[in-house]
Amino acid sequence: MAHDLPWRPPTSEIPTNPGVYRFLDPSGRVLYVGKAKNLRQRLSNYFGPLHAIEPRKQRMVLEANDVRWTIVNSEVEALQLEYTWIKEYTPPYNVVFRDDKSYPYLAVTMSERYPRVMITRGKHHPGNRYFGPYVKVYDLRSTIDSLIKAFPVRSCKPGVLARAERTGKPCLLGDIGRCSAPCVGRISEADHRALALDLCAFMAGKDRRYVERLRSKMTEASGRQDYETAARYRDQLKALDTVLASSAVVLPETEDLDVLGLAEDELNAACSLFRVRGGRIRGVRSWVVDKELEVGTAELLEQALQHVYLAEETSSDDTGHIPADVLLSAAVEDPEALGRLLGDRAHHTVRIHVPQRGEKAALLRTVVTNAAEALRLYRTRRSSDYVTRMDALAEIQQALGLPEAPLRMECYDISHLGGTQVVGSMVVFEDGLPKKSDYRKFQITGTSDDTASIRQVLDRRLTRLEQAQADLARSGEQRESFSYRPGLLLIDGGLPQVHAAREVLREHHLRIPVCGIAKRLEELWLPEDEYPVILPRNGQALFMVQRIRDEAHRFAITYQRTSRTKALTTSLTEIPGVGPQVADLLLRRFGSPARIRAASSEDLQQVPGIGPALAESIRAWASANH
């Protein structure tokens, strides 16, 4: 290994203490920041034999020329220092979360002399209070309109406030009772601040206290026949009910917690956060991230927690921002240390855990569903963008050394069940988009070997290509999709499958670029190369190749299952008295011919359309085919 990485520090020099490490390139740029309970044990994962290191990690250590570490006293300090350095250096190999949209927040500017309630999308300022994020600005405006009926806090801009103070005349909101008008002395500065604090407390989840207080005041005013005051309290109650009705009730009123769920694939991940205050969903937020290195679920969730609660824009005095309970969709490596880190910031105990049953587990499943939807939308938007698709094709051309961008790509996959019922699939992408009218299925006979199956499928496809081009030469008309020559053939497999494809191309005297996709889409194998091509993990090319491979795999699996079901149905219809409909009912009820053969006559008669005589016929068939 010393010859592979000459800058590797001797193992004996690496401490066994907890700490934070940084990989640097020759220019001194920080490539990656990580933390460890045991620095020597963690860094040993980067300094094994190069061929045994995961390709993305291998690329990072080859790009680096130095590693430095800082010892800390505890895992909590390691978490703090790691987050600080990630924010400072923005290393290219660390996970960087991005909001999938710019979310609006409800802000109360407690840092101002007269606090103001407003909508903001910008950076959060210390001293102010923020609630949300909200999904739609319209919903947030409606919430503010209802809130200022009950809590008439200032909502005007600084210019309007200055003019009112200068002229001694309130704005329209002050005239119609939607503002307590501290600018003209209708309410003292202290009372107006107390009103803003009440609004913040209401939004933080303590809503029942204010509702009961207003209802009590309304009853008292009505009892002393002060109906004008009672009507004002009634209107405020209606306004608060409107705000509460817009928040979904998911847990008991005493529950204040955050729920963080994760959905991921090989290249991307999406996080979704539900903020629950007073048992109601107060805010929903999602992020997406491209995984540059192979990052585990636990590490992604840990970094998502840091992104949510330790971001610079979070107000340091907003202790309600971090609730006492944080629910996760999977366990993190050290929830106690992470809880202490968040607890120090929130000034109260924070518990991080994974619910297993009950209402909280059901809510967590909803959050994970939202994360999966955010990931699906991200992938859809990414694949539908024309510029992105063209960039991906250009990256594929450059990575594989092709003479031109592969505007038409065909991907082939083989699927079978234990070597039986072998089928093949061909999917086509043109200009980076699937062209489903050109998809083809292949029933393969005479072999169960993947390499031989690829040979058979490609031979049939290239034979059809030659025939279609011959027809084109005679008639001058392009009649079918098989007459289009592909710019690149993608084979789901490694070098054996690629070599088989190259031999078929030689037999047909065709020069079409071909490569194999192996090992979770991290490697593209060219037939002439000893080593694979590694596409950048955060590039557009790998994303497109992944889509093509997944589509070919899906298409092959679907056809294989359909063929299997058809074969099973055909086998059952050989029984006298069993038609396609009864065979389908049998398969739905028992799942497989083996279970049908094991079923008793009484069990068989539970299937609609099967009586005692037919049940005995099926039992006889089962005995003969056992």
C-alpha positions in Angstrom: 0.0 0.0 0.0 2.9 2.3 0.6 3.6 2.3 -3.1 0.0 3.1 -3.9 -0.3 6.1 -1.5 3.1 7.4 -0.6 1.7 10.0 1.6 -0.1 7.5 3.9 0.8 8.1 7.5 2.1 5.1 9.4 -0.7 3.3 11.3 1.2 3.7 14.6 1.1 7.5 14.2 -2.7 7.6 13.9 -4.3 8.1 17.4 -7.1 5.9 18.7 -8.9 8.9 20.2 -12.1 10.4 18.9 -11.6 13.2 16.5 -12.2 14.8 13.1 -10.1 14.2 10.0 -9.6 16.1 6.7 -8.4 14.8 3.3 -6.5 17.5 1.3 -5.5 17.7 -2.3 -2.0 19.0 -3.5 -3.3 22.6 -3.5 -4.5 22.4 0.1 -8.2 22.2 -0.7 -10.2 20.2 1.8 -11.8 17.2 -0.1 -13.6 15.5 2.7 -14.3 16.0 6.4 -15.3 13.1 8.6 -15.5 12.2 12.3 -14.6 9.1 14.2 -14.8 7.6 17.7 -11.5 5.9 16.9 -9.4 7.7 14.3 -7.0 4.8 13.6 -9.9 2.4 13.0 -11.8 4.8 10.8 -8.8 5.9 8.6 -7.8 2.3 8.1 -10.9 1.9 5.9 -9.3 4.4 3.5 -5.9 2.9 3.5 -6.6 -0.7 2.5 -5.6 -2.2 -0.8 -6.8 0.1 -3.6 -8.6 -2.7 -5.4 -10.6 -3.4 -2.3 -11.8 0.2 -1.7 -15.2 1.3 -3.0 -14.6 3.1 -6.3 -15.8 6.5 -5.2 -13.7 6.4 -2.1 -10.8 5.2 -4.2 -11.1 8.2 -6.4 -11.0 10.5 -3.4 -7.9 9.1 -1.8 -6.1 9.1 -5.2 -7.0 12.8 -5.6 -5.8 13.6 -2.1 -2.1 13.8 -1.0 -2.5 14.4 2.7 -4.7 13.6 5.7 -4.9 15.6 8.9 -6.7 15.0 12.1 -7.7 16.8 15.2 -8.3 15.0 18.5 -11.3 16.0 20.6 -12.6 14.9 24.0 -15.9 13.3 23.1 -18.2 12.3 20.3 -20.3 15.4 20.9 -17.3 17.6 20.3 -16.4 15.6 17.1 -20.0 16.3 15.8 -19.7 20.0 16.5 -16.2 20.3 14.8 -17.2 18.2 11.8 -20.2 20.3 11.1 -18.2 23.6 11.6 -15.6 22.5 9.1 -18.1 21.2 6.6 -19.8 24.6 6.6 -16.4 26.4 6.4 -14.7 24.4 3.7 -17.7 23.0 1.7 -15.7 19.8 0.8 -16.8 18.4 -2.6 -17.0 14.8 -1.3 -19.3 15.6 1.6 -23.0 15.5 1.4 -24.6 18.9 0.7 -28.4 19.1 1.2 -30.4 21.3 -1.0 -34.0 22.4 -0.5 -36.2 21.1 -3.3 -37.8 24.6 -3.4 -37.6 27.9 -1.6 -40.0 27.6 1.3 -41.8 30.6 2.9 -41.7 31.0 6.7 -43.8 33.0 9.1 -41.4 35.4 10.9 -41.9 37.5 14.0 -39.2 40.1 14.2 -38.6 40.1 18.0 -35.3 41.9 17.3 -37.1 45.1 16.4 -38.5 47.7 18.8 -42.1 46.9 17.6 -42.1 43.2 16.5 -43.6 42.6 13.1 -45.2 39.5 11.7 -44.4 38.8 8.1 -43.5 36.2 5.4 -39.9 35.6 4.5 -37.9 33.3 2.3 -34.5 34.8 3.1 -31.8 34.2 5.6 -33.0 33.9 9.2 -31.7 36.6 11.6 -30.7 36.1 15.2 -33.3 37.2 17.7 -36.3 36.7 15.4 -38.7 33.8 15.6 -39.5 31.6 12.6 -42.4 29.2 12.1 -42.8 26.8 9.2 -41.8 26.1 6.5 -45.1 26.3 4.7 -45.8 24.7 1.4 -47.8 27.5 -0.1 -47.6 31.3 0.3 -51.4 31.6 -0.1 -51.9 29.3 3.0 -49.4 31.3 5.0 -51.1 34.7 4.1 -54.4 33.2 5.2 -52.9 32.1 8.5 -51.4 35.6 9.1 -54.8 37.3 8.3 -56.5 35.1 10.9 -53.7 35.5 13.5 -53.7 39.3 13.5 -57.4 39.2 14.3 -56.6 37.5 17.6 -53.1 39.0 18.1 -53.1 42.4 16.5 -49.4 42.6 16.1 -47.8 45.1 13.7 -47.4 43.8 10.1 -46.5 46.9 8.2 -43.2 47.7 6.6 -40.6 50.0 8.2 -41.5 52.9 5.9 -45.2 52.7 6.9 -44.2 52.6 10.5 -41.9 55.6 10.2 -44.6 57.7 8.5 -47.2 56.8 11.1 -44.8 57.8 13.9 -44.0 61.1 12.1 -47.6 62.0 11.3 -49.3 60.6 14.4 -51.8 58.8 12.2 -52.0 55.0 12.1 -52.3 53.1 8.8 -55.4 51.4 7.5 -54.8 48.2 9.6 -54.7 50.3 12.7 -58.0 52.0 11.8 -59.8 48.7 11.2 -58.5 47.0 14.3 -56.1 44.6 12.6 -53.1 46.3 14.4 -52.8 47.5 17.9 -51.0 50.6 16.5 -48.0 51.0 18.9 -46.7 53.6 16.4 -49.2 56.1 17.7 -49.3 55.1 21.3 -52.5 53.1 21.4 -50.5 50.3 23.1 -47.3 50.5 25.0 -44.1 49.0 23.6 -44.0 46.4 26.5 -47.6 45.4 25.9 -47.1 45.1 22.1 -44.0 42.9 22.7 -46.1 40.7 25.1 -48.7 40.4 22.4 -46.0 39.3 19.9 -44.8 36.7 22.5 -48.3 35.4 22.8 -48.5 35.0 19.1 -45.2 33.1 19.1 -46.3 30.9 21.9 -49.6 30.1 20.1 -47.6 29.1 16.9 -45.2 27.0 19.0 -48.1 24.8 20.0 -49.5 26.2 23.2 -52.8 27.0 21.4 -55.3 25.5 23.8 -54.2 27.9 26.6 -55.2 30.9 24.5 -58.4 29.4 23.2 -59.6 28.6 26.7 -58.6 32.1 28.0 -60.5 33.8 25.2 -63.5 31.6 25.8 -63.5 32.4 29.5 -63.2 36.2 28.8 -66.1 35.9 26.3 -68.3 34.2 28.9 -67.4 36.8 31.5 -68.1 39.7 29.2 -71.4 38.2 28.1 -72.3 37.6 31.8 -71.9 41.3 32.6 -73.8 42.1 29.4 -70.8 43.7 27.7 -71.8 42.3 24.4 -69.5 44.4 22.3 -66.5 43.0 24.1 -67.9 39.5 24.0 -68.4 39.8 20.2 -64.7 40.9 19.8 -63.6 37.8 21.8 -65.9 35.7 19.7 -64.3 36.9 16.5 -60.9 36.2 17.9 -61.9 32.7 18.8 -63.2 32.2 15.2 -59.9 33.4 13.9 -57.9 31.0 16.1 -60.2 28.2 15.1 -59.5 29.0 11.5 -55.7 28.7 12.1 -56.1 25.5 14.0 -58.4 23.9 11.4 -55.6 24.5 8.8 -53.2 22.2 10.7 -53.8 18.5 10.6 -54.2 16.8 14.0 -51.9 13.7 14.0 -51.0 13.2 17.7 -52.4 14.1 21.2 -52.3 17.8 22.0 -49.4 17.3 24.5 -47.0 16.1 21.7 -44.3 18.4 20.4 -41.8 16.6 18.1 -40.1 16.5 14.8 -40.2 13.5 12.4 -37.4 13.0 9.8 -37.8 10.4 7.1 -35.3 9.3 4.4 -35.8 7.8 1.0 -32.7 7.0 -1.2 -31.4 5.1 -4.2 -27.8 4.5 -5.3 -27.1 8.1 -6.4 -29.6 10.3 -4.6 -31.4 10.7 -1.3 -34.4 12.8 -0.2 -35.2 13.8 3.4 -38.7 15.0 4.6 -39.3 16.8 7.9 -42.7 17.1 9.6 -42.8 19.6 12.6 -45.5 18.6 15.0 -46.5 21.1 17.7 -49.4 20.6 20.0 -50.2 17.4 18.1 -50.6 19.3 14.8 -48.4 19.4 11.7 -47.0 22.9 11.7 -44.6 22.6 8.9 -43.4 20.3 6.1 -40.0 20.5 4.4 -38.0 18.4 2.0 -34.4 18.3 0.8 -32.6 16.3 -1.9 -28.9 15.4 -2.1 -26.6 13.7 -4.6 -24.4 11.2 -2.9 -20.8 11.8 -4.0 -19.4 9.0 -1.8 -21.1 5.8 -0.8 -22.9 7.1 2.3 -24.9 4.9 4.6 -28.4 5.6 5.8 -27.3 6.3 9.4 -24.7 8.9 8.2 -27.2 10.6 5.9 -29.7 11.0 8.7 -27.1 12.3 11.1 -26.0 14.9 8.6 -29.6 15.8 7.9 -30.1 16.4 11.6 -27.1 18.7 11.6 -28.5 20.5 8.5 -31.9 21.1 10.2 -30.8 22.1 13.7 -27.3 23.5 13.4 -27.7 25.7 10.3 -26.4 29.2 10.6 -29.8 30.7 9.8 -31.4 29.0 12.9 -31.9 31.6 15.6 -29.7 30.7 18.6 -32.3 31.8 21.1 -35.2 30.0 19.5 -35.2 27.1 21.9 -38.6 25.9 20.6 -36.9 25.1 17.3 -35.5 21.8 18.7 -38.2 19.7 20.4 -37.6 17.2 23.1 -38.4 14.3 20.8 -37.0 13.7 17.3 -38.2 10.7 15.4 -36.1 9.1 12.7 -36.8 6.5 10.0 -33.6 4.6 10.8 -31.2 4.5 13.7 -28.1 6.7 13.8 -24.7 5.5 15.0 -24.7 7.4 18.3 -28.1 8.8 19.1 -27.1 9.7 22.7 -24.1 11.9 21.6 -26.2 13.6 18.9 -29.0 14.2 21.4 -26.5 15.8 23.8 -25.3 18.1 21.0 -28.8 19.2 20.2 -29.7 19.4 23.8 -26.9 21.8 24.5 -28.2 24.1 21.8 -31.8 23.8 22.8 -31.1 24.0 26.6 -33.2 21.0 27.3 -33.0 17.2 26.9 -33.4 15.9 23.3 -34.3 12.3 22.7 -33.5 10.8 19.2 -35.2 7.4 18.5 -37.0 5.3 16.0 -40.7 4.5 16.8 -41.7 0.9 16.3 -45.5 1.0 16.7 -48.5 3.1 17.3 -49.4 6.6 16.0 -45.8 7.9 15.8 -44.7 4.9 13.7 -47.7 5.6 11.4 -46.8 9.2 11.1 -43.2 8.2 10.3 -44.4 6.1 7.5 -46.2 9.1 6.1 -43.1 11.2 6.3 -41.0 8.5 4.5 -43.7 8.4 1.8 -43.3 12.2 1.4 -39.5 11.7 1.1 -40.0 9.1 -1.6 -42.3 11.4 -3.5 -39.7 14.2 -3.2 -37.1 11.9 -4.6 -39.3 10.8 -7.4 -40.1 14.4 -8.4 -36.4 15.3 -8.3 -35.5 12.4 -10.6 -38.4 13.3 -12.9 -37.5 16.9 -13.2 -33.8 16.0 -13.7 -34.6 13.6 -16.5 -37.1 15.9 -18.2 -34.7 18.9 -18.6 -33.3 19.1 -22.1 -30.1 20.8 -21.2 -29.4 18.2 -18.5 -30.0 15.3 -20.9 -27.7 16.8 -23.5 -25.0 17.3 -20.9 -25.4 13.6 -19.9 -25.0 12.4 -23.5 -21.9 14.6 -23.9 -20.5 13.2 -20.6 -21.1 9.6 -21.8 -19.4 10.4 -25.2 -16.4 11.8 -23.5 -16.1 9.1 -20.8 -16.3 6.3 -23.4 -14.3 8.0 -26.1 -17.1 7.9 -28.7 -16.9 9.7 -32.0 -20.3 11.4 -31.3 -22.9 11.6 -28.6 -25.1 8.4 -28.5 -28.4 9.9 -29.4 -29.9 6.4 -29.6 -28.9 3.9 -26.8 -30.2 0.4 -26.5 -29.8 -1.5 -23.2 -30.1 -5.3 -22.8 -30.9 -7.4 -19.8 -31.4 -11.1 -19.1 -33.9 -12.4 -16.5 -34.6 -16.0 -15.4 -35.9 -18.0 -12.5 -33.1 -20.4 -11.3 -31.9 -20.9 -14.9 -35.4 -21.6 -16.2 -37.9 -19.5 -18.2 -35.0 -17.3 -19.5 -36.1 -14.0 -21.2 -34.4 -10.9 -22.5 -35.3 -7.3 -22.8 -34.3 -4.4 -25.0 -35.1 -0.8 -24.0 -34.4 2.2 -26.1 -33.5 5.8 -25.1 -33.5 8.5 -27.8 -32.2 11.9 -26.9 -32.0 10.8 -23.3 -35.7 9.8 -23.1 -37.3 6.3 -23.1 -38.9 5.4 -26.5 -41.2 2.7 -25.3 -42.6 2.0 -28.8 -39.2 0.5 -29.6 -38.9 -1.8 -26.5 -38.6 -5.5 -27.4 -39.0 -8.7 -25.5 -37.1 -11.9 -26.3 -38.0 -15.5 -25.3 -34.7 -17.4 -25.0 -34.4 -21.1 -25.7 -31.6 -23.6 -25.5 -29.5 -21.9 -22.8 -29.6 -20.7 -19.2 -26.2 -19.0 -19.3 -26.3 -15.2 -19.2 -23.4 -14.9 -21.7 -25.0 -17.2 -24.2 -28.4 -15.5 -23.7 -26.8 -12.1 -24.5 -25.3 -13.6 -27.7 -28.7 -15.0 -28.7 -30.6 -11.7 -28.1 -28.0 -9.5 -29.9 -27.8 -11.9 -32.8 -31.5 -11.7 -33.3 -31.5 -7.9 -32.9 -28.6 -7.4 -35.3 -30.0 -9.8 -37.9 -33.2 -7.8 -37.8 -31.1 -4.6 -38.2 -29.4 -6.0 -41.3 -32.8 -7.0 -42.8 -34.3 -3.7 -42.1 -31.4 -1.8 -43.7 -31.6 -4.1 -46.7 -35.3 -3.3 -47.1 -34.5 0.4 -46.7 -31.9 0.2 -49.5 -34.5 -1.4 -51.8 -37.6 0.7 -51.0 -36.0 3.9 -49.7 -38.5 3.9 -46.8 -37.6 3.4 -43.1 -40.5 1.2 -41.9 -39.6 -0.1 -38.4 -37.6 0.8 -35.4 -35.1 -2.0 -35.9 -33.8 -0.2 -38.9 -32.3 2.6 -36.7 -28.7 2.0 -35.9 -27.9 2.5 -32.2 -25.1 4.9 -31.2 -24.3 2.7 -28.1 -25.2 -0.8 -26.9 -25.4 -1.1 -23.1 -25.2 -4.6 -21.6 -26.3 -5.3 -18.0 -23.2 -7.3 -17.0 -19.4 -7.3 -16.8 -16.6 -8.2 -19.2 -17.9 -11.7 -20.1 -21.1 -10.3 -21.4 -19.3 -7.4 -23.2 -16.9 -9.8 -24.9 -19.9 -11.9 -26.0 -21.6 -8.8 -27.5 -18.4 -7.8 -29.3 -18.1 -11.3 -30.9 -21.7 -11.0 -32.2 -20.9 -7.5 -33.6 -17.8 -9.0 -35.4 -19.9 -11.8 -36.8 -22.3 -9.3 -38.3 -19.4 -7.0 -39.5 -20.8 -4.1 -37.5 -18.9 -1.4 -35.6 -21.2 -0.2 -32.9 -19.8 0.9 -29.5 -20.7 -1.5 -26.7 -20.1 -1.4 -22.9 -21.2 -3.3 -19.9 -22.8 -2.0 -16.7 -21.6 -3.7 -13.5 -21.4 -3.3 -9.8 -24.3 -0.9 -8.9 -23.6 1.3 -11.9 -20.2 2.4 -10.7 -18.3 0.7 -13.5 -18.7 0.8 -17.3 -16.7 -2.0 -19.0 -15.3 -1.5 -22.5 -14.3 -4.7 -24.3 -10.7 -3.5 -25.0 -10.0 -2.1 -21.6 -8.5 -3.9 -18.6 -10.0 -1.5 -16.1 -13.5 0.0 -16.0 -14.6 3.5 -16.7 -15.7 5.3 -13.5 -18.3 8.0 -14.1 -18.5 10.9 -11.7 -21.0 10.1 -9.1 -22.6 13.5 -9.1 -22.6 13.8 -12.9 -25.5 13.6 -15.3 -24.0 10.7 -17.2 -24.3 8.2 -14.3 -27.8 9.3 -13.5 -28.8 8.6 -17.1 -27.0 5.2 -17.3 -28.8 4.3 -14.0 -32.2 5.1 -15.5 -31.5 3.0 -18.6 -30.2 0.0 -16.6 -33.2 0.2 -14.2 -35.7 0.4 -17.1 -34.1 -2.6 -18.8 -34.2 -4.5 -15.6 -37.8 -3.6 -14.8 -38.9 -4.5 -18.3 -37.1 -7.9 -18.2 -38.5 -8.8 -14.8 -42.0 -7.8 -15.8 -41.8 -10.0 -18.9 -40.3 -12.9 -16.9 -43.0 -12.8 -14.3 -45.7 -12.6 -17.0 -44.2 -15.6 -18.8 -44.0 -17.6 -15.6 -47.6 -16.9 -14.8 -48.7 -17.9 -18.3 -46.7 -21.1 -18.1 -48.2 -22.0 -14.8 -51.7 -21.3 -16.1 -51.0 -23.4 -19.2 -49.9 -26.3 -16.9 -53.0 -26.1 -14.8 -55.3 -25.9 -17.8 -54.1 -29.4 -18.9 -56.2 -30.7 -16.0 -59.6 -31.9 -17.3 -62.3 -29.4 -16.2 -59.8 -26.5 -15.4 -60.0 -23.6 -17.7 -58.0 -20.3 -17.7 -60.3 -18.6 -15.3 -60.2 -21.4 -12.7 -56.5 -21.7 -13.1 -56.1 -18.0 -12.4 -58.2 -18.4 -9.3 -56.1 -21.3 -8.1 -52.9 -19.4 -8.6 -54.4 -16.3 -6.8 -55.5 -18.5 -3.9 -52.4 -20.7 -3.4 -49.6 -18.8 -5.1 -47.8 -21.6 -6.9 -48.3 -25.1 -8.4 -46.4 -26.6 -5.4 -48.9 -25.3 -2.9 -51.8 -26.4 -5.2 -50.3 -29.9 -5.2 -50.1 -29.8 -1.4 -53.7 -28.6 -0.9 -56.3 -30.9 0.4 -59.6 -31.6 -1.4 -61.4 -29.4 1.2 -59.0 -26.5 0.6 -59.4 -26.8 -3.2 -63.2 -26.6 -2.9 -62.9 -23.2 -1.2 -62.0 -21.8 -4.7 -65.1 -20.6 -6.6 -66.1 -23.0 -9.4 -64.4 -26.1 -7.9 -66.6 -28.9 -6.6 -65.8 -32.3 -5.1 -65.3 -34.0 -8.5 -63.0 -31.3 -9.9 -61.1 -31.2 -6.6 -60.4 -34.9 -7.0 -59.2 -34.4 -10.6 -56.8 -31.8 -9.4 -55.6 -34.1 -6.6 -55.0 -36.8 -9.2 -53.0 -34.4 -11.3 -51.0 -33.4 -8.2 -50.1 -37.0 -7.5 -49.1 -37.7 -11.1 -46.8 -34.6 -11.1 -45.4 -34.7 -7.6 
